[in-house]
Amino acid sequence: SVELPQQRVQHYKLALNSNVLLGENRLRSTIAYQNNRRREFEESGSIPALFMDLKTYSYDLKYYSKPTAGWEPVLGVAGMFQDNNNRAEERLIPDYRASDVGIFAFLKKSWTKTSINFGARYNYRHINGTATEEEGEIKFPEFKNNFSNLSGAVGLTYEFNSRLTMKANVGKAFRAPNIAELGSNGVHEGTFRYEIGNAALNPENSYYADISFEYDTDKLHAAISAFNNYIDNYIYYRQINGETMVVGGETLPVFRYVQDNANLYGVEAEFTYHPVELIHFDNSFSYTVGRNNSANSPLPDIPAARIRNELRFEPELRSEKWRNPYLSIELDNAFSQSRIDIFETASKAYSLVNLGLGTTFLIKKQPVQFNITVNNLFDKAYTNHLSRLRYVGILDRGRDVSFGIQIPIVFSR
């Protein structure tokens, strides 16, 4: 049995997808309902201390017109309605109602070596936080926020030859603050923090560009990409002047949601080589820099640079009963992260070894897929820089062995 404190989450989802042909045009739609019931138990295993009941109704409609002079247009509308109710004594966010709607258009055309696409979208979001009292005091004041903006992007793909391809994008994006950023006021269990939202937050607006090059042959795949993203009113949380709060006899750091202008940029690279059909050697590298332009300092919670190397063997078996066997060994290397905000602590570099093997075998005509995965084979003690538990001395997961069986349903006559 799981000890207290613990949480139990039930998530229900019902979705209807359709694709309607209208002559040479077509209409695709997704209409869905979701209910997320999150309960957290602290002192009792039967009475939740916190119970958030979130209902979401969403819709997505896309109309694909027949190509005209090589242009492929798509028009659409998407949105959702949300209703959250707190059904227990403890509250982290207020009861709220929210609605979103977005109207968008997409246009694409391809030539022999070049393709270009355009996209534009208008978004509107309304969110209404309900006032709530606790012990005769206002814990969550009422707020009503409306956000709207126009986004757009242009993308280009160019094939220099059959092996080398270039892709580039420029655009403007928009994100409205969510309910946690606007209305939090309470202990975020599991993070050992007291979080306070800001109902006066403005939406984020970003201006970005990226470019990538891909090179492919029968035995090799290589890719490198770079991105740069300027974000006005970037939303994040931070501890200000060492602020703390005593809750239930425990002193917790207070984190408040704030916003500044920021710049995120970095590179990613991939290299895959398989000299023979049996051997696959996969490598990837990622590096991101986050800068707070307003404070002239690093942004918090930026992942450390990472290199992954995987050697995978896929032998061919001369057997009708056994198919697609594989054996893989992976080295996952995380660099140290010393570009940190004033309230963070630097994290050390670490390397993990992971193993995997699997195959598919037949029981009569029924295929059964079986695999074993071992993560952190040598039980390395480490903490990921993005882990919020490292501040209280809790390490990341040690050696982790998992078994998987998948049985596809096969109907035969």
C-alpha angles and dihedrals in degrees: 000000000000115000124231133298096054140141134222122202127193118187123186123188134181120179135176118202123188139176114196120190113218103184106287091346129072140202121213121191141177121193117180145173124202132182119192115189111187117184126180121197120200112160100006132043092210105040114059118222090203126025121174116186110193123183120190127188113189139177136187124185125181125182114201113199122203113266114270118199088340095308117125111203126193126186125189153160128209136173149134146218121220132193121184125186128183109220100181138060097259118070132187098172129022127252105272147175122213137177132189133188130177130184116197145173131200130191129185137176131179133201130181095284103003138062128180132189136189129197135182132177137181116206131192124184130182122187128179120193116201120229113246132188127207122189091346095309131103108252097170117027117208116261136176120197132181122193130182137164146152122246132186144169142189123206132190131192121188128181111209089187139328091294109035124063133175126203127186136176136184126181154128123255136189135205128182118214115261129231095267091053092046104038115016117136114157150050113312098214115221093028097065091227139118108224126202122189130209119228090193095065118132123221120266119251119192133190113199145172132185137177132189139182124205128193121191135182132157091273105025140053121183129172137171128183138178130197138188124192127182112196123193113206094010108193121222139136128247142168111253121211092338092294114185138178131204113229121174091345092307123113111224131184114247117229119193127195111243136161138221138162110275144182124214120186138154150128137258129194137185131192124181124177129178110176090182132015090257098059130059121180111191124185133175136178131191132181128175131183121198120194130185101218093187095055096028091232139107119283117245125247098028113154120243121249112275139200123191123191121185129181112196129187120200108178123190112238122205093221134107091208099054125053141174100005118182141178122194137182120192133191112203112194122189118188124220117271115218099152095096142149119253094263095049131083125224119255129221128238120256141176127214130195117214129186133198138177135169148148144184121242132182127236099195099309097334114104117217120193116208130183141169123203127189115190121191092012095188094046093244116194107229145136126219113231090236093054111112090196094068090080090067095043099260112143127214121260119303126210108344122191119187134177125205133193123183122185112190112208108244122190116197131177 
